[in-house]
């Protein structure tokens, strides 16, 4: 899962349905891709554009935990 993608999606108030439509996917396909980390490069580029973020940030998976 991509915590920063989820955070940006929430910050913009985008539903899974909205983002799926933006990518040309079904809602279910989008949710599966988010959970399995299986986005294609073109989808990643579109999401980076949508959220105005760099790839390294948006698709970070190993966030450090603070105590």
DSSP file (Angstrom, degrees, kcal/mol; ACC not computed):
  #  RESIDUE AA STRUCTURE BP1 BP2  ACC     N-H-->O    O-->H-N    N-H-->O    O-->H-N    TCO  KAPPA ALPHA  PHI   PSI    X-CA   Y-CA   Z-CA
    1    1 A X              0   0    0      0, 0.0     2,-0.7     0, 0.0    34,-0.1   0.000 360.0 360.0 360.0 152.8    0.0    0.0    0.0
    2    2 A X     >  -     0   0    0     32,-0.3     4,-2.2     1,-0.2     5,-0.2  -0.877 360.0-172.2-111.0  98.8    1.1    3.6   -0.6
    3    3 A X  H  > S+     0   0    0     -2,-0.7     4,-2.2    57,-0.4    -1,-0.2   0.858  86.1  50.8 -61.9 -35.9    0.4    5.7    2.4
    4    4 A X  H  > S+     0   0    0     56,-0.5     4,-2.7    53,-0.2     5,-0.2   0.872 108.2  51.9 -71.9 -35.2    1.3    9.0    0.7
    5    5 A X  H  > S+     0   0    0     53,-0.7     4,-2.5    55,-0.2    -2,-0.2   0.932 111.8  47.4 -62.7 -44.9   -1.0    8.2   -2.2
    6    6 A X  H  X S+     0   0    0     -4,-2.2     4,-2.2     1,-0.2    -2,-0.2   0.900 112.4  50.1 -61.6 -40.6   -3.8    7.6    0.2
    7    7 A X  H  X S+     0   0    0     -4,-2.2     4,-2.7     2,-0.2    -2,-0.2   0.923 112.4  45.6 -65.9 -44.8   -2.9   10.8    2.1
    8    8 A X  H  X S+     0   0    0     -4,-2.7     4,-2.2     2,-0.2     6,-0.2   0.905 111.4  52.9 -65.8 -40.7   -2.9   13.0   -1.1
    9    9 A X  H  X>S+     0   0    0     -4,-2.5     5,-2.5    -5,-0.2     4,-0.6   0.926 113.3  43.8 -59.9 -44.4   -6.2   11.4   -2.3
   10   10 A X  H ><5S+     0   0    0     -4,-2.2     3,-0.7     3,-0.2    -2,-0.2   0.903 110.5  55.1 -67.2 -41.3   -7.8   12.2    1.1
   11   11 A X  H 3<5S+     0   0    0     -4,-2.7    -2,-0.2     1,-0.3    -1,-0.2   0.867 112.3  43.3 -61.1 -37.1   -6.3   15.7    1.1
   12   12 A X  H 3<5S-     0   0    0     -4,-2.2    -1,-0.3    -5,-0.2    -2,-0.2   0.562 112.1-122.2 -84.3  -8.8   -7.8   16.5   -2.3
   13   13 A X  T <<5 +     0   0    0     -3,-0.7     2,-0.4    -4,-0.6    -3,-0.2   0.782  55.7 158.0  73.6  26.8  -11.1   14.8   -1.3
   14   14 A X      < -     0   0    0     -5,-2.5    -1,-0.2    -6,-0.2     2,-0.1  -0.700  32.3-143.3 -88.4 132.8  -10.9   12.3   -4.1
   15   15 A X     >  -     0   0    0     -2,-0.4     4,-2.2     1,-0.1     5,-0.2  -0.442  27.9-109.8 -81.8 164.5  -12.9    9.1   -3.9
   16   16 A X  H  > S+     0   0    0      1,-0.2     4,-2.6     2,-0.2     5,-0.2   0.874 122.0  55.5 -60.4 -36.5  -11.5    5.9   -5.3
   17   17 A X  H  > S+     0   0    0      2,-0.2     4,-2.4     1,-0.2    -1,-0.2   0.912 106.5  49.7 -62.1 -43.7  -14.2    6.1   -8.0
   18   18 A X  H  > S+     0   0    0      2,-0.2     4,-2.2     1,-0.2    -2,-0.2   0.944 114.0  43.7 -61.4 -49.4  -13.0    9.6   -9.0
   19   19 A X  H  X S+     0   0    0     -4,-2.2     4,-2.0     2,-0.2    -2,-0.2   0.896 112.0  53.8 -66.0 -39.9   -9.3    8.5   -9.3
   20   20 A X  H  X>S+     0   0    0     -4,-2.6     5,-3.3     1,-0.2     4,-0.9   0.931 109.8  47.5 -59.6 -45.5  -10.3    5.3  -11.1
   21   21 A X  H ><5S+     0   0    0     -4,-2.4     3,-0.6     3,-0.2    -1,-0.2   0.898 108.6  55.1 -61.9 -40.6  -12.2    7.3  -13.6
   22   22 A X  H 3<5S+     0   0    0     -4,-2.2    -1,-0.2     1,-0.2    -2,-0.2   0.870 113.6  41.6 -58.7 -38.1   -9.2    9.7  -14.0
   23   23 A X  H 3<5S-     0   0    0     -4,-2.0    -1,-0.2    -5,-0.1    -2,-0.2   0.550 116.0-113.9 -87.1  -8.7   -7.0    6.7  -14.8
   24   24 A X  T <<5S+     0   0    0     -4,-0.9     2,-0.3    -3,-0.6    -3,-0.2   0.821  76.7 120.9  77.9  31.5   -9.6    5.0  -17.0
   25   25 A X      < -     0   0    0     -5,-3.3    -1,-0.3    -6,-0.2     2,-0.2  -0.748  68.3-101.8-119.2 166.1  -10.0    2.1  -14.6
   26   26 A X     >  -     0   0    0     -2,-0.3     4,-2.3     1,-0.1     5,-0.2  -0.531  37.3-112.8 -78.5 158.8  -12.9    0.6  -12.7
   27   27 A X  H  > S+     0   0    0      1,-0.2     4,-2.4     2,-0.2     5,-0.2   0.920 118.4  51.3 -57.8 -44.4  -13.1    1.4   -9.0
   28   28 A X  H  > S+     0   0    0      1,-0.2     4,-2.4     2,-0.2    -1,-0.2   0.904 108.7  50.3 -62.0 -43.3  -12.3   -2.2   -8.1
   29   29 A X  H  > S+     0   0    0      1,-0.2     4,-2.5     2,-0.2    -1,-0.2   0.913 110.6  50.2 -62.0 -42.3   -9.2   -2.3  -10.4
   30   30 A X  H  X S+     0   0    0     -4,-2.3     4,-2.4     1,-0.2    -2,-0.2   0.930 110.6  48.9 -61.3 -45.6   -7.9    0.9   -8.9
   31   31 A X  H  X S+     0   0    0     -4,-2.4     4,-2.0     1,-0.2    -1,-0.2   0.888 111.0  50.1 -63.1 -39.5   -8.4   -0.5   -5.3
   32   32 A X  H  X S+     0   0    0     -4,-2.4     4,-2.2     2,-0.2    -1,-0.2   0.927 110.4  50.0 -64.1 -44.3   -6.6   -3.7   -6.2
   33   33 A X  H  X>S+     0   0    0     -4,-2.5     5,-1.5     1,-0.2     4,-1.2   0.894 110.0  50.7 -63.0 -39.6   -3.7   -1.8   -7.7
   34   34 A X  H  <5S+     0   0    0     -4,-2.4   -32,-0.3     1,-0.2    -1,-0.2   0.907 115.1  42.9 -62.8 -41.0   -3.4    0.4   -4.6
   35   35 A X  H  <5S+     0   0    0     -4,-2.0    -2,-0.2     1,-0.2    -1,-0.2   0.780 121.7  37.9 -78.4 -27.2   -3.3   -2.7   -2.4
   36   36 A X  H  <5S-     0   0    0     -4,-2.2    -1,-0.2    -5,-0.2    -2,-0.2   0.433 101.4-125.7-104.5  -0.6   -1.0   -4.8   -4.5
   37   37 A X  T  <5 +     0   0    0     -4,-1.2    -3,-0.2    -5,-0.2    -4,-0.1   0.930  64.0 139.2  56.9  48.9    1.3   -2.0   -5.6
   38   38 A X      < +     0   0    0     -5,-1.5     2,-0.2    -6,-0.2    -4,-0.1  -0.146  15.9 145.1-119.3  36.9    0.7   -2.9   -9.2
   39   39 A X        -     0   0    0     -6,-0.3     2,-0.2    -5,-0.1    -9,-0.0  -0.502  46.8-125.0 -75.5 144.5    0.4    0.4  -11.1
   40   40 A X     >  -     0   0    0     -2,-0.2     4,-2.2     1,-0.1     3,-0.4  -0.504  28.9-107.5 -79.8 158.9    1.7    0.7  -14.6
   41   41 A X  H  > S+     0   0    0      1,-0.2     4,-2.4     2,-0.2     5,-0.2   0.863 119.9  53.7 -59.1 -38.4    4.2    3.5  -15.3
   42   42 A X  H  > S+     0   0    0      1,-0.2     4,-2.0     2,-0.2    -1,-0.2   0.880 108.7  49.7 -65.0 -36.8    1.7    5.5  -17.2
   43   43 A X  H  > S+     0   0    0     -3,-0.4     4,-2.3     2,-0.2    -2,-0.2   0.893 109.6  51.8 -66.7 -40.1   -0.7    5.3  -14.3
   44   44 A X  H  X S+     0   0    0     -4,-2.2     4,-2.4     1,-0.2    -2,-0.2   0.922 109.2  50.0 -61.6 -44.2    2.0    6.4  -11.9
   45   45 A X  H  X S+     0   0    0     -4,-2.4     4,-2.0     1,-0.2    -1,-0.2   0.908 110.5  49.7 -61.6 -42.3    2.8    9.4  -14.2
   46   46 A X  H  X S+     0   0    0     -4,-2.0     4,-2.8     1,-0.2    -1,-0.2   0.902 111.3  48.9 -64.0 -40.8   -0.9   10.4  -14.3
   47   47 A X  H  X S+     0   0    0     -4,-2.3     4,-2.3     2,-0.2    -2,-0.2   0.881 108.9  52.7 -67.9 -37.5   -1.2   10.2  -10.5
   48   48 A X  H  X>S+     0   0    0     -4,-2.4     5,-1.9     2,-0.2     4,-0.6   0.894 112.8  45.7 -62.9 -38.9    1.9   12.3  -10.0
   49   49 A X  H ><5S+     0   0    0     -4,-2.0     3,-0.7     3,-0.2    -2,-0.2   0.930 110.9  52.4 -68.3 -46.0    0.4   14.9  -12.3
   50   50 A X  H 3<5S+     0   0    0     -4,-2.8    -2,-0.2     1,-0.2    -1,-0.2   0.899 121.6  31.3 -57.0 -43.2   -3.0   14.7  -10.5
   51   51 A X  H 3<5S-     0   0    0     -4,-2.3    -1,-0.2    -5,-0.1    -2,-0.2   0.352 102.8-127.3-101.0   5.3   -1.4   15.3   -7.1
   52   52 A X  T <<5 +     0   0    0     -3,-0.7     2,-0.3    -4,-0.6    -3,-0.2   0.908  65.1 132.0  50.2  49.0    1.5   17.5   -8.3
   53   53 A X      < -     0   0    0     -5,-1.9    -1,-0.2    -6,-0.2     2,-0.2  -0.892  61.1-106.8-128.4 156.6    3.9   15.2   -6.5
   54   54 A X    >>  -     0   0    0     -2,-0.3     4,-2.6     1,-0.1     3,-0.5  -0.534  31.4-118.0 -78.9 151.6    7.2   13.5   -7.3
   55   55 A X  H 3> S+     0   0    0      1,-0.2     4,-2.5     2,-0.2    -1,-0.1   0.905 112.0  58.5 -54.8 -46.3    7.2    9.7   -7.9
   56   56 A X  H 34 S+     0   0    0      1,-0.2    -1,-0.2     2,-0.2    -3,-0.0   0.841 113.3  38.9 -58.0 -35.8    9.5    9.1   -5.0
   57   57 A X  H X4 S+     0   0    0     -3,-0.5     3,-1.4     2,-0.1   -53,-0.2   0.946 116.1  47.8 -77.6 -51.4    7.1   10.7   -2.5
   58   58 A X  H 3< S+     0   0    0     -4,-2.6   -53,-0.7     1,-0.3    -2,-0.2   0.830 120.1  37.2 -64.6 -33.4    3.8    9.5   -3.9
   59   59 A X  T 3< S+     0   0    0     -4,-2.5    -1,-0.3    -5,-0.2     2,-0.2   0.083  80.7 138.4-110.0  23.3    4.8    5.9   -4.2
   60   60 A X    <   +     0   0    0     -3,-1.4   -56,-0.5     1,-0.1   -57,-0.4  -0.476  21.9 174.1 -64.8 134.7    7.0    5.6   -1.0
   61   61 A X        +     0   0    0     -2,-0.2     2,-0.7   -59,-0.1    -1,-0.1   0.604  63.5  63.5-117.1 -19.8    6.4    2.4    0.8
   62   62 A X        +     0   0    0      2,-0.0     2,-0.3     0, 0.0    -1,-0.1  -0.550  64.6 172.3-110.9  67.2    9.0    2.3    3.6
   63   63 A X        -     0   0    0     -2,-0.7     2,-0.2    -3,-0.1   -60,-0.0  -0.558  35.0-116.8 -75.3 136.1    8.0    5.3    5.7
   64   64 A X        -     0   0    0     -2,-0.3     2,-0.4     1,-0.1    -1,-0.1  -0.505  24.1-132.4 -72.2 139.2   10.0    5.5    9.0
   65   65 A X        -     0   0    0     -2,-0.2     2,-0.4     2,-0.0    -1,-0.1  -0.766  16.3-150.1 -91.0 134.9    7.9    5.2   12.1
   66   66 A X              0   0    0     -2,-0.4     0, 0.0     1,-0.1     0, 0.0  -0.843 360.0 360.0-105.4 145.5    8.5    7.8   14.8
   67   67 A X              0   0    0     -2,-0.4    -1,-0.1     0, 0.0    -2,-0.0   0.458 360.0 360.0 -87.0 360.0    8.1    7.0   18.5
